[in-house]
Amino acid sequence: MGKLKTPVIIILAILFVDQALKFWVKTNMMLGDEFSVFGDWFYIHFVENNGMAFGMELGGDFGKIFLSVFRIIAVVGIGWYLYKLTLKKAPVGLVISVSMVLAGALGNIIDSAFYGMIFNHSYSQLATLFPEGGGYASFLHGRVVDMFYFPLFSGTYPDWLPWLGGQDYIFFRPVFNIADSSITLGIISILIFQKKFFEHETEQ
């Protein structure tokens, strides 16, 4: 258990913050509500999505179930890999990075698996936890709560640009959550700082 102490603490801490913020947003904001955190470039903006990170989606009911099952399988695989890393006494940085990816994946799975069962919908109303009559969806059909929005700058694509010319754009448009951030930062950290570990593994 001593070897697993660090990843367990990291995973639980990220899950706690992720879920606490999502619960707060879900019970204090209606879909589409927003407020500024810093000027015009950082907002808490409440949206929900049926799919992947940063608001991307897979279409239809089949896509939703497929994604939920895929996430569960991925989490089991990542969890097993993390356990093997601790046995190998892998670098602490790698263990932390994989723990972040696992925590983020778990955070969004919780939304998908259970939020439809424990909350009612957020359309033109504040959601209630454990509402009378049940939630807005069945197991694995819940929607992921997103809230971080960074419209850092906006403009119009030049007319000469194929397909996009003349259209308005906002950077950064996707709305995301702590779980998404944890996954992204964990993967970036692995790709940038943990190459030596994998090079050493392939040499063995």
Secondary structure, DSSP 8 states (H G I E B T S, - for coil): -TTTHHHHHHHHHHHHHHHHHHHHHHHH--TT-EEEEETTTEEEEEEEESSSGGG----HHHHHHHHHHHHHHHHHHHHHHHHHHHHTT--HHHHHHHHHHHHHHHHHHHIIIIIHHHB---TTS---BS-TT--SS-TT---EEEEEE---EEEE--TTSTTTTT-EEEET---B-HHHHHHHHHHHHHHHH-HHHHHHHHH-
